[in-house]
Amino acid sequence: QVQLVESGGGSVQAGGSLRISCAVSGRTFSNYFMGWFRQAPGKERAFVAAISRSGDNTYYADSVKGRFTISRDNAKNTMYLQMNSLKPEDSAVYYCAGKLWEAPEYYNKDWYKSWGQGTQVTVSS
C-alpha cells in the first residue's frame, strides 16, 4: 500500500514563498500520476496542480498559474509544490494525492485513490 506524507507547510506573509513536499513510499513512485489539492475551512477540496509520471506534463488551476510550480524527483520518491507570490486566499490545508498510472481527469479529486494527511499553509495579509 502506498503512503504519502506532506511536509513544509507553515505561515508566511502575503507575497512570500513556501515549498511543500510529498514523500511517497510503499510503491513505485514513478508509476503514479500525482496531484496537489487544497481545502480551506468550509470549502470543497479543490485542485491546485498535477504532474504526469515522468514529470514532462504539468497542469495548474487558473488561480495559481504563474505563481506555483509543481515538480517531482522520481529518484527521491518526492513531489514538490513551489508557491510564490502567496496570497491570503491561498491559505488552506494542502493535500498530495496519487493515482496509479494515469488520471485523465487530473482536476477531479475522485480519480485519486491515495492521499496524504495534509499540511497547513497560512498566508497573512
C-alpha positions as a printed NumPy array, in Angstrom:
array([[  0.   ,   0.   ,   0.   ],
       [  1.307,   3.43 ,  -0.906],
       [  1.869,   6.065,   1.785],
       [  2.002,   9.809,   1.148],
       [  3.407,  12.252,   3.694],
       [  3.345,  16.016,   3.201],
       [  5.755,  18.429,   4.857],
       [  6.916,  22.023,   4.635],
       [  3.741,  23.911,   5.425],
       [  3.742,  26.945,   7.664],
       [  2.883,  30.611,   7.985],
       [  4.083,  33.325,   5.641],
       [  3.158,  36.897,   4.817],
       [  1.451,  37.814,   1.601],
       [  3.925,  37.977,  -1.257],
       [  6.162,  35.381,   0.327],
       [  7.101,  31.871,  -0.766],
       [  6.876,  28.339,   0.555],
       [  7.807,  24.936,  -0.788],
       [  5.856,  21.911,   0.326],
       [  6.861,  18.311,  -0.286],
       [  5.159,  14.953,  -0.57 ],
       [  7.237,  11.871,   0.199],
       [  5.877,   8.624,  -1.208],
       [  6.678,   5.112,  -0.038],
       [  5.367,   1.594,  -0.355],
       [  5.006,   1.506,  -4.128],
       [  6.962,   2.538,  -7.214],
       [  6.604,   6.305,  -7.213],
       [  7.196,   6.671, -10.942],
       [  4.062,   4.609, -11.619],
       [  1.891,   7.297, -10.036],
       [  0.283,  10.342, -11.579],
       [  0.399,  12.924,  -8.783],
       [ -1.564,  15.972,  -7.77 ],
       [ -1.917,  18.7  ,  -5.179],
       [ -5.275,  19.753,  -3.801],
       [ -6.216,  22.235,  -1.095],
       [ -9.103,  22.717,   1.253],
       [ -9.983,  25.896,   3.112],
       [-12.416,  25.876,   6.053],
       [-15.998,  25.461,   4.856],
       [-14.968,  24.827,   1.266],
       [-14.662,  21.846,  -1.018],
       [-11.266,  20.25 ,  -1.647],
       [-10.026,  21.951,  -4.819],
       [ -7.499,  21.087,  -7.498],
       [ -4.222,  23.029,  -7.427],
       [ -1.755,  21.272,  -9.716],
       [ -0.903,  17.884, -11.204],
       [  2.08 ,  16.223, -12.803],
       [  2.498,  13.228, -15.071],
       [  4.503,  10.168, -14.108],
       [  7.621,  11.308, -15.947],
       [  7.205,  14.937, -14.913],
       [  7.041,  16.05 , -18.528],
       [  3.474,  17.328, -18.281],
       [  2.131,  19.684, -15.652],
       [ -1.298,  21.161, -15.084],
       [ -2.476,  24.07 , -12.948],
       [ -5.627,  25.653, -11.653],
       [ -6.124,  29.11 , -13.116],
       [ -5.894,  30.638,  -9.65 ],
       [ -2.285,  29.515,  -9.183],
       [ -0.951,  29.54 , -12.728],
       [  2.225,  31.605, -12.967],
       [  2.762,  31.571,  -9.194],
       [  3.022,  27.89 ,  -8.288],
       [  5.291,  25.226,  -9.783],
       [  4.78 ,  21.505,  -9.368],
       [  7.705,  19.12 ,  -9.807],
       [  8.819,  15.634,  -8.883],
       [ 12.023,  13.734,  -8.319],
       [ 11.401,  10.079,  -9.086],
       [ 14.834,   9.106,  -7.755],
       [ 13.866,  10.592,  -4.374],
       [ 10.231,   9.43 ,  -4.436],
       [  9.165,  13.   ,  -3.744],
       [  6.873,  15.593,  -5.265],
       [  7.102,  19.326,  -4.622],
       [  4.966,  22.425,  -4.864],
       [  6.861,  25.71 ,  -5.003],
       [  4.483,  28.522,  -4.092],
       [  5.488,  32.101,  -4.853],
       [  3.643,  35.416,  -4.547],
       [  1.363,  33.877,  -1.971],
       [ -1.979,  35.498,  -1.233],
       [ -4.238,  35.202,   1.817],
       [ -6.719,  33.255,  -0.321],
       [ -4.066,  30.553,  -0.768],
       [ -4.448,  29.678,   2.915],
       [ -5.648,  26.092,   3.231],
       [ -4.66 ,  22.574,   4.112],
       [ -2.705,  21.225,   1.157],
       [ -3.005,  17.543,   0.276],
       [ -0.951,  15.433,  -2.088],
       [ -2.708,  12.701,  -3.986],
       [ -1.695,   9.822,  -6.215],
       [ -3.336,   7.801,  -8.944],
       [ -1.739,   4.637, -10.307],
       [ -0.774,   5.019, -13.965],
       [ -2.953,   7.826, -15.363],
       [ -5.556,  10.375, -14.322],
       [ -7.475,  11.588, -17.38 ],
       [ -9.495,  13.918, -15.16 ],
       [ -6.476,  15.139, -13.201],
       [ -8.522,  18.02 , -11.708],
       [-11.085,  15.636, -10.233],
       [-10.291,  14.561,  -6.678],
       [-12.419,  11.427,  -7.081],
       [ -9.86 ,   9.958,  -9.523],
       [ -7.162,   9.866,  -6.864],
       [ -7.115,   6.824,  -4.607],
       [ -4.209,   7.659,  -2.344],
       [ -3.967,  10.751,  -0.134],
       [ -1.635,  12.28 ,   2.394],
       [ -2.723,  13.693,   5.739],
       [ -2.302,  17.322,   4.66 ],
       [ -0.108,  20.245,   5.637],
       [ -1.373,  23.67 ,   6.686],
       [ -0.386,  26.77 ,   4.735],
       [ -1.376,  30.121,   6.227],
       [ -0.816,  33.396,   4.405],
       [ -1.34 ,  36.598,   6.361],
       [ -2.031,  39.987,   4.83 ]])
